[in-house]
Amino acid sequence: MADTPIDDDDAEPADPWQLLDDLDSADELAEAEGMPAGRSATGQPAAGQHSGFVALAGRPNVGKSSLTNAIVGEKVTIVSPRPQTTRHEIRGVLTRSDAQLVLVDTPGVHKPKTEMGRRLNRTAFEAREDTDATVLVVDASKGVGGPGDARLMASMPDDVVVAINKIDRLPPERILAAISSADALARRFEKGSPEFFPVSARTGQGVPELVDHLVGRLPEGPLWYPEDQVRDSSEAFWVAELVREQLLATAREELPHSIATRCVELNWPYIEVEILVERISQKGMVIGQGGENLKRAGIGARKLLPKGTHLELKVKVNRDWQRKDAELDKLGY
């Protein structure tokens, strides 16, 4: 089903995508120079300049993506109350005068039921292997120290940074209790030098202090990304994610895990995004009565895209795609 554009200006606007760097080419150059792909430096470091990568780990729905956005100061990853919203390793970039902090937002670690779930867990663990520091994000509003938090703490480095999120929802005594529980969990697994930061990704409370600490952990080095770049995902990936975020906002309980999105054409101002579901019945749910759900998703996504974008959404049934290796490979999981 086609989604009509909001803006019908006759004048042909300039192509905003041409202003972005070709990240694939940058990765190829990095590999040729002996650097890991995605970590190509842009020049020699200035005196006293620090740069590095910090992974954000945690259970589903603890606010890793919201915290990433809060630190960067812009929306660089989608957010949703649905578990496993983040399905890839997402990088957000904060550049300031003295440092460049590259945040690696990872999928929530959970007990997998499908091949996709197993791949998401693998991505979450592998993303931490080549970083300069790791932040374990926990949800203070739901209590700290349960089996999920314990399994993750056991795998953390000794100098783990613990971000105790969602403190804006709690009175002071419960915040103190969450800090105490996090400290007890770290001592239980003999973490030698953990640091604890109560924060609220929603309000920004405690975020500057966390950022200053993380910058202090970074080694001296050059910028890995241009100063004006805030994320390293391709535009095609970003558009598909924005559409999925809008669908998750209205999806019924059984739908979120069965929805995948991919951009099949990006020739600005025309963009086509394909929405995958696993059942014919789910296709009707995504489209909605009279196309209402699909239209709402298109309108919401277009608000975050350049003016003049023509976004077309199409729904396709791909039975049990999240259990098929070949389909998961095509989707980049």
C-alpha positions as CSV (number, residue, x, y, z in Angstrom):
1,M,0.0,0.0,0.0
2,A,1.4,3.4,-1.0
3,D,1.8,6.1,1.5
4,T,1.3,9.6,0.0
5,P,3.9,12.3,0.8
6,I,3.2,15.1,3.2
7,D,5.0,17.7,1.1
8,D,4.0,18.2,-2.6
9,D,6.2,21.2,-3.4
10,D,6.8,21.5,-7.1
11,A,10.4,22.6,-6.7
12,E,12.8,19.7,-6.6
13,P,14.8,19.9,-3.3
14,A,18.5,19.2,-3.0
15,D,19.4,15.7,-2.1
16,P,20.3,15.7,1.7
17,W,21.8,12.2,1.5
18,Q,24.6,13.5,-0.7
19,L,25.9,15.5,2.3
20,L,26.7,12.3,4.2
21,D,30.0,10.4,4.1
22,D,30.2,7.0,2.5
23,L,30.8,4.8,5.6
24,D,31.4,1.6,3.7
25,S,34.3,3.3,1.8
26,A,35.6,4.5,5.1
27,D,35.6,1.0,6.5
28,E,37.4,-0.4,3.4
29,L,40.1,2.3,3.8
30,A,40.4,1.4,7.5
31,E,40.9,-2.2,6.8
32,A,43.5,-1.4,4.2
33,E,45.4,0.6,6.8
34,G,45.2,-2.2,9.3
35,M,42.4,-0.7,11.5
36,P,39.2,-2.5,12.4
37,A,36.3,-1.6,10.2
38,G,34.2,1.1,11.7
39,R,37.1,2.5,13.7
40,S,39.1,4.5,11.1
41,A,40.6,7.6,12.6
42,T,40.2,10.9,10.9
43,G,43.6,12.4,11.7
44,Q,46.2,12.9,14.3
45,P,45.0,13.6,17.8
46,A,45.3,17.2,19.2
47,A,47.2,17.6,22.4
48,G,45.1,16.2,25.3
49,Q,42.4,14.9,23.0
50,H,40.8,11.6,24.0
51,S,38.7,9.2,22.0
52,G,37.3,5.7,22.3
53,F,34.4,3.3,22.3
54,V,32.1,2.5,25.2
55,A,29.5,-0.3,25.1
56,L,26.1,-0.1,26.8
57,A,24.9,-3.5,28.0
58,G,21.9,-4.6,29.9
59,R,18.6,-6.5,30.0
60,P,15.8,-5.6,27.6
61,N,13.9,-2.4,28.4
62,V,16.4,-0.9,30.9
63,G,16.8,2.2,28.8
64,K,20.1,1.6,26.9
65,S,18.9,3.3,23.7
66,S,17.3,6.2,25.6
67,L,20.5,6.7,27.5
68,T,22.5,6.6,24.2
69,N,20.2,9.4,22.8
70,A,20.5,11.4,26.0
71,I,24.3,11.3,26.0
72,V,24.6,12.1,22.3
73,G,22.0,14.8,22.6
74,E,20.2,13.7,19.4
75,K,18.0,10.8,18.3
76,V,20.5,8.2,17.0
77,T,18.7,5.0,17.9
78,I,15.0,4.2,18.0
79,V,13.2,3.6,21.3
80,S,10.1,1.6,22.3
81,P,8.6,0.0,25.4
82,R,8.7,-3.3,23.5
83,P,11.5,-5.7,24.4
84,Q,14.3,-6.3,21.8
85,T,13.6,-3.0,20.1
86,T,17.4,-2.7,19.4
87,R,18.4,-5.6,17.1
88,H,21.8,-4.4,15.9
89,E,24.9,-2.9,17.2
90,I,24.1,0.8,17.0
91,R,26.8,3.5,17.4
92,G,26.1,7.1,18.6
93,V,28.9,9.7,18.5
94,L,29.4,12.5,21.0
95,T,32.1,14.9,20.0
96,R,33.2,17.8,22.3
97,S,36.3,20.0,22.4
98,D,38.4,17.5,24.4
99,A,37.1,14.1,23.4
100,Q,35.0,11.9,21.1
101,L,32.9,9.3,22.8
102,V,31.5,6.6,20.6
103,L,28.6,4.7,22.3
104,V,27.8,1.2,21.2
105,D,24.2,0.5,22.0
106,T,23.6,-3.3,22.1
107,P,20.5,-5.6,22.0
108,G,19.1,-6.5,25.4
109,V,20.4,-9.8,26.7
110,H,17.5,-12.3,27.2
111,K,16.6,-16.0,27.1
112,P,16.2,-16.6,23.3
113,K,13.4,-18.5,21.8
114,T,14.3,-18.2,18.1
115,E,17.5,-18.1,16.0
116,M,17.1,-14.3,15.8
117,G,17.1,-14.1,19.6
118,R,20.3,-16.1,19.8
119,R,21.9,-13.8,17.2
120,L,20.9,-10.7,19.2
121,N,22.5,-12.1,22.3
122,R,25.7,-12.9,20.4
123,T,25.7,-9.4,19.0
124,A,25.3,-8.0,22.5
125,F,28.3,-9.9,23.8
126,E,30.6,-9.5,20.8
127,A,30.1,-5.7,20.7
128,R,31.8,-5.4,24.1
129,E,35.0,-7.1,23.0
130,D,36.7,-4.1,21.3
131,T,35.6,-1.3,23.5
132,D,37.5,0.9,26.0
133,A,34.9,0.7,28.7
134,T,31.6,-1.0,29.4
135,V,28.4,0.4,31.0
136,L,26.0,-2.0,32.6
137,V,22.6,-0.3,32.5
138,V,20.0,-1.4,35.1
139,D,16.5,-0.3,35.8
140,A,16.1,1.1,39.3
141,S,12.3,1.3,39.0
142,K,12.1,-2.5,38.7
143,G,14.7,-3.4,41.3
144,V,18.3,-4.3,40.9
145,G,20.0,-7.6,41.5
146,G,17.7,-10.2,39.9
147,P,18.9,-13.2,37.9
148,G,19.2,-11.3,34.7
149,D,21.3,-8.5,36.2
150,A,23.4,-11.2,38.0
151,R,24.2,-13.1,34.7
152,L,25.2,-9.9,33.1
153,M,27.3,-8.6,36.0
154,A,29.2,-11.9,36.1
155,S,30.3,-11.3,32.5
156,M,31.4,-7.6,33.1
157,P,35.0,-6.4,33.4
158,D,36.3,-5.6,36.9
159,D,36.1,-1.8,36.1
160,V,32.5,-1.9,34.9
161,V,30.5,1.3,35.1
162,V,27.0,0.8,36.4
163,A,24.3,3.3,35.2
164,I,21.3,3.0,37.5
165,N,18.6,4.3,35.2
166,K,15.1,5.7,35.6
167,I,15.7,7.4,39.0
168,D,13.2,10.1,38.1
169,R,10.5,7.6,38.9
170,L,11.7,6.9,42.5
171,P,11.9,8.6,45.9
172,P,15.5,9.1,47.3
173,E,15.3,6.1,49.6
174,R,14.6,3.7,46.7
175,I,17.4,5.3,44.7
176,L,19.8,4.6,47.5
177,A,18.5,1.0,47.8
178,A,19.1,0.5,44.1
179,I,22.7,1.7,44.4
180,S,23.2,-0.5,47.4
181,S,21.8,-3.5,45.5
182,A,24.1,-2.8,42.5
183,D,27.1,-2.5,44.8
184,A,26.2,-5.8,46.5
185,L,25.9,-7.5,43.1
186,A,29.3,-6.2,42.0
187,R,30.9,-7.4,45.2
188,R,29.2,-10.8,44.8
189,F,31.1,-11.3,41.5
190,E,34.3,-9.8,42.8
191,K,34.4,-6.7,40.6
192,G,37.4,-4.9,41.9
193,S,36.7,-1.3,40.9
194,P,33.1,-0.7,39.7
195,E,31.7,2.8,39.5
196,F,28.0,3.7,40.1
197,F,26.0,6.5,38.5
198,P,22.3,7.1,39.2
199,V,20.8,8.6,36.1
200,S,17.6,9.4,34.2
201,A,17.8,9.1,30.5
202,R,14.4,10.7,30.3
203,T,15.2,13.9,32.2
204,G,19.0,14.0,31.8
205,Q,19.6,13.9,35.5
206,G,23.1,12.5,36.3
207,V,24.0,12.1,32.6
208,P,26.7,14.9,32.5
209,E,28.5,13.3,35.4
210,L,28.4,9.9,33.7
211,V,29.7,11.4,30.4
212,D,32.6,13.1,32.2
213,H,33.5,9.9,33.9
214,L,33.5,7.9,30.6
215,V,35.5,10.6,28.8
216,G,38.1,10.3,31.7
217,R,38.4,6.6,30.9
218,L,39.2,7.1,27.2
219,P,42.8,6.9,25.9
220,E,44.4,9.8,24.0
221,G,43.7,9.4,20.3
222,P,42.3,10.9,17.1
223,L,38.7,11.4,16.2
224,W,37.2,8.2,14.8
225,Y,34.4,10.1,13.1
226,P,34.0,13.6,11.6
227,E,33.0,16.2,14.2
228,D,29.5,16.7,12.9
229,Q,28.6,13.0,12.7
230,V,26.3,11.6,15.4
231,R,25.6,8.1,14.2
232,D,27.3,5.6,11.9
233,S,24.3,3.7,10.4
234,S,23.5,4.1,6.7
235,E,20.5,6.2,5.7
236,A,18.7,3.2,4.4
237,F,19.1,1.4,7.7
238,W,18.0,4.5,9.6
239,V,14.8,5.0,7.5
240,A,13.8,1.4,8.0
241,E,14.4,1.7,11.8
242,L,12.2,4.8,11.9
243,V,9.4,3.0,10.3
244,R,9.8,0.0,12.6
245,E,9.7,2.4,15.6
246,Q,6.4,3.8,14.5
247,L,4.9,0.3,13.9
248,L,6.0,-0.8,17.4
249,A,4.2,2.1,18.9
250,T,0.8,0.7,17.8
251,A,1.5,-3.0,17.4
252,R,-0.4,-5.6,19.4
253,E,1.5,-7.8,21.9
254,E,2.1,-10.7,19.4
255,L,3.4,-8.5,16.6
256,P,6.6,-6.7,17.7
257,H,8.9,-9.7,17.4
258,S,7.4,-10.7,14.0
259,I,8.0,-7.3,12.4
260,A,11.1,-6.5,10.4
261,T,11.7,-3.6,8.1
262,R,14.2,-3.0,5.3
263,C,14.7,-0.1,2.8
264,V,14.5,-1.5,-0.7
265,E,14.9,1.8,-2.5
266,L,16.4,5.1,-1.5
267,N,16.5,7.5,-4.5
268,W,15.6,10.8,-2.8
269,P,13.0,12.1,-2.5
270,Y,11.5,8.6,-3.2
271,I,12.0,6.0,-0.5
272,E,10.4,2.5,-0.4
273,V,10.4,0.4,2.8
274,E,9.3,-3.2,3.0
275,I,7.7,-4.4,6.1
276,L,8.0,-8.2,6.8
277,V,5.6,-10.2,9.0
278,E,5.4,-13.9,9.6
279,R,1.7,-14.6,9.1
280,I,-1.1,-13.4,6.7
281,S,-3.2,-12.4,9.7
282,Q,-0.3,-10.2,10.9
283,K,-0.3,-8.4,7.5
284,G,-3.9,-7.2,8.2
285,M,-2.9,-6.0,11.7
286,V,0.0,-4.0,10.4
287,I,-2.1,-2.4,7.6
288,G,-5.1,-1.8,9.9
289,Q,-8.7,-1.0,8.9
290,G,-8.7,1.1,5.8
291,G,-4.9,1.3,5.9
292,E,-5.0,3.4,9.1
293,N,-2.1,1.8,10.9
294,L,0.2,1.9,7.9
295,K,-0.7,5.5,7.2
296,R,0.0,6.5,10.8
297,A,3.4,4.8,10.7
298,G,4.3,6.6,7.5
299,I,3.2,10.0,8.8
300,G,5.2,9.5,12.0
301,A,8.4,8.4,10.2
302,R,8.2,11.2,7.6
303,K,8.2,13.8,10.4
304,L,11.8,12.6,11.2
305,L,12.9,12.6,7.5
306,P,14.0,15.5,5.3
307,K,11.2,17.8,4.0
308,G,9.8,16.6,0.7
309,T,10.4,12.9,1.3
310,H,8.0,10.5,-0.5
311,L,7.8,7.4,1.7
312,E,6.1,4.3,0.4
313,L,5.4,1.4,2.7
314,K,4.7,-2.2,1.5
315,V,3.8,-5.2,3.7
316,K,5.1,-8.7,2.8
317,V,4.5,-12.1,4.4
318,N,7.7,-14.1,4.9
319,R,6.7,-17.0,7.0
320,D,8.8,-17.7,10.1
321,W,11.5,-15.3,8.9
322,Q,13.1,-15.0,12.4
323,R,13.8,-18.7,12.5
324,K,15.5,-18.9,9.1
325,D,19.2,-18.4,8.8
326,A,19.1,-17.2,5.2
327,E,16.4,-14.6,5.9
328,L,18.2,-13.4,9.0
329,D,21.4,-13.0,7.0
330,K,19.6,-10.9,4.4
331,L,18.3,-8.6,7.2
332,G,21.8,-8.2,8.6
333,Y,21.2,-10.0,12.0
